[in-house]
Amino acid sequence: MAGEPQADCLFCKIVTGDIPATIVRETDTTVAFRDINPQAPSHVLVIPKVHYPDAATLAAEAPDALVDVLREAGQVAADEKIDDHGYRIVFNTGSGAGQTVWHAHAHVLGGRGLAWPPG
């Protein structure tokens, strides 16, 4: 059920501490950790502690949790010292967009030029 931990979810297991991650920030509602396959010098994932499969579902069913994720993404950028030079927040939604873990998450990327469209 959405909103509740899923036994087969990698990110739910990171939230519970069953799978280790390099955590850079944690609040009552979010966890931020380094991506294991970084696409920029700074690449941190920010996830809600509640389980929703993607950002669209999170926005529809738990908008306060989405706000928390975005707030923490901004704080991660400040902590990583990429906020002055620019950074990107990306939500991949669906396999066609590159989503591989079905737990809503934001990628915070920065520390290099980020061209548009992404290449």
ChimeraX attribute file (.defattr): number of C-alpha atoms within 10 A of each C-alpha:
attribute: neighborCount
match mode: 1-to-1
recipient: residues
	/A:1	7
	/A:2	14
	/A:3	14
	/A:4	11
	/A:5	18
	/A:6	16
	/A:7	9
	/A:8	9
	/A:9	14
	/A:10	14
	/A:11	26
	/A:12	21
	/A:13	16
	/A:14	18
	/A:15	23
	/A:16	11
	/A:17	10
	/A:18	11
	/A:19	11
	/A:20	11
	/A:21	16
	/A:22	12
	/A:23	16
	/A:24	15
	/A:25	17
	/A:26	16
	/A:27	12
	/A:28	8
	/A:29	16
	/A:30	22
	/A:31	21
	/A:32	26
	/A:33	20
	/A:34	18
	/A:35	19
	/A:36	11
	/A:37	7
	/A:38	13
	/A:39	13
	/A:40	15
	/A:41	12
	/A:42	20
	/A:43	24
	/A:44	29
	/A:45	25
	/A:46	29
	/A:47	31
	/A:48	30
	/A:49	24
	/A:50	21
	/A:51	23
	/A:52	24
	/A:53	19
	/A:54	19
	/A:55	24
	/A:56	16
	/A:57	17
	/A:58	23
	/A:59	15
	/A:60	10
	/A:61	14
	/A:62	17
	/A:63	14
	/A:64	13
	/A:65	18
	/A:66	24
	/A:67	14
	/A:68	17
	/A:69	26
	/A:70	20
	/A:71	13
	/A:72	24
	/A:73	26
	/A:74	17
	/A:75	14
	/A:76	24
	/A:77	24
	/A:78	13
	/A:79	12
	/A:80	18
	/A:81	15
	/A:82	20
	/A:83	16
	/A:84	8
	/A:85	11
	/A:86	14
	/A:87	22
	/A:88	17
	/A:89	18
	/A:90	13
	/A:91	18
	/A:92	19
	/A:93	20
	/A:94	14
	/A:95	10
	/A:96	8
	/A:97	9
	/A:98	10
	/A:99	16
	/A:100	11
	/A:101	16
	/A:102	19
	/A:103	26
	/A:104	27
	/A:105	31
	/A:106	24
	/A:107	23
	/A:108	27
	/A:109	27
	/A:110	23
	/A:111	17
	/A:112	14
	/A:113	11
	/A:114	14
	/A:115	7
	/A:116	6
	/A:117	5
	/A:118	5
	/A:119	5
